[in-house]
């Protein structure tokens, strides 16, 4: 199976890691921490949620644009905040918009680091993924 990536390239290494996570046997399934920077919550529809169809065991740290627990539970059901489990994907949410802009950034930083460290202590991750070169990358580097 040719991916178009060279084996030594960062993209090739990430592709190989994710391919093993997705296609590995039951004893080989990898645990992934995804540090998400986007405040838009994922679709509750499994057909429109990119993480649910991949077969990954994944913990996702994501600040979301809601201000209250009730707003989250209205969309995802009772008990879906601060943790929402959909298949093998666990969303750890933080209500980012309950604070003003300056405090929002610092509190998101604290959320990423404290929750990521707590999850790592429960059971270590095989791979961490960040999508931004800013705060989420720094948090990923610190957690690593």
C-alpha positions in Angstrom: 0.0 0.0 0.0 1.7 3.2 -1.2 0.7 6.4 0.7 2.6 9.0 -1.3 4.8 9.9 1.7 8.4 8.9 2.1 9.1 6.7 5.1 11.4 9.2 6.8 9.2 12.3 6.4 7.1 13.6 9.3 3.9 13.0 7.3 5.0 9.5 6.5 5.7 8.7 10.2 2.3 10.2 11.3 0.5 8.3 8.5 2.2 5.0 9.6 1.3 5.6 13.2 -2.3 6.3 12.5 -2.5 3.4 10.1 -1.3 1.0 12.8 -3.8 2.6 15.2 -6.6 2.1 12.8 -5.7 -1.2 11.3 -3.9 -2.9 14.1 -5.3 -6.0 15.8 -7.2 -5.8 19.1 -4.0 -6.1 21.1 -2.3 -3.5 18.9 -4.8 -0.7 19.1 -3.0 2.6 19.9 -4.3 5.2 22.3 -4.2 8.7 20.9 -4.5 12.1 22.6 -5.8 14.8 20.2 -5.4 18.4 21.5 -8.0 20.3 19.5 -7.8 24.1 19.0 -11.2 24.6 17.3 -14.0 25.8 19.6 -16.7 24.4 17.2 -18.2 21.3 18.8 -18.2 18.1 16.6 -21.4 16.9 15.0 -23.3 14.5 17.2 -24.3 12.6 14.0 -21.9 9.7 13.6 -22.0 10.0 9.8 -20.6 13.6 10.0 -18.1 13.1 12.8 -14.6 12.4 11.4 -13.3 10.7 14.5 -16.0 8.2 14.9 -15.6 6.4 11.6 -11.8 5.9 12.0 -12.0 3.1 14.7 -9.5 4.9 16.9 -9.3 4.9 20.7 -9.0 8.6 21.2 -9.2 11.2 23.9 -9.9 14.6 22.5 -9.3 17.8 24.6 -11.5 20.5 23.1 -12.6 23.9 24.3 -16.1 24.5 22.9 -18.0 27.7 22.4 -20.8 27.0 24.9 -21.1 29.0 28.1 -23.2 26.5 30.2 -23.4 22.8 30.8 -27.1 22.8 29.7 -26.2 24.0 26.2 -23.9 21.0 25.8 -26.4 18.5 27.2 -29.1 19.9 25.0 -27.1 18.9 21.9 -25.4 15.7 23.2 -27.8 14.5 25.9 -27.8 14.4 29.7 -24.4 13.8 31.4 -22.4 14.7 28.2 -20.4 17.5 30.0 -17.5 17.5 30.8 -17.0 14.1 29.3 -18.9 12.7 26.3 -18.1 9.2 25.1 -19.1 8.4 21.5 -17.9 4.9 20.6 -14.1 4.7 21.3 -13.8 8.5 21.3 -13.9 10.4 24.5 -14.4 14.2 24.2 -13.2 16.2 27.2 -14.8 19.5 26.9 -14.2 22.9 28.4 -16.7 25.7 28.3 -14.4 28.3 26.7 -16.8 31.1 26.3 -17.8 31.4 29.9 -14.8 33.7 30.3 -13.8 36.9 28.6 -11.1 36.8 25.9 -7.9 37.4 28.0 -8.9 34.8 30.6 -10.2 32.4 28.0 -6.7 31.8 26.6 -5.1 31.2 30.0 -7.9 29.0 31.2 -7.8 26.9 27.9 -4.0 26.5 28.5 -4.7 25.2 32.0 -7.4 22.9 30.7 -5.1 21.3 28.1 -2.2 20.8 30.5 -4.1 19.6 33.6 -6.6 17.3 31.8 -3.9 16.0 29.5 -1.6 15.1 32.4 -4.5 13.5 34.4 -5.4 11.3 31.4 -1.8 10.4 30.8 -1.4 9.3 34.4 -4.5 7.1 34.1 -3.1 5.3 31.1 -0.3 6.5 28.8 -0.8 7.6 25.2 1.0 6.1 22.2 0.6 9.2 20.1 -0.3 12.9 20.6 -1.7 15.0 17.8 -2.0 18.7 17.7 -3.4 20.7 14.7 -2.0 24.1 15.5 1.5 25.5 15.7 0.5 27.8 18.5 -0.9 26.9 22.0 -1.9 23.3 21.3 1.5 22.5 20.0 3.2 24.0 23.0 0.9 22.0 25.3 1.6 18.8 23.4 5.4 19.5 23.7 5.0 20.1 27.5 2.9 16.9 27.9 5.3 14.9 25.9 
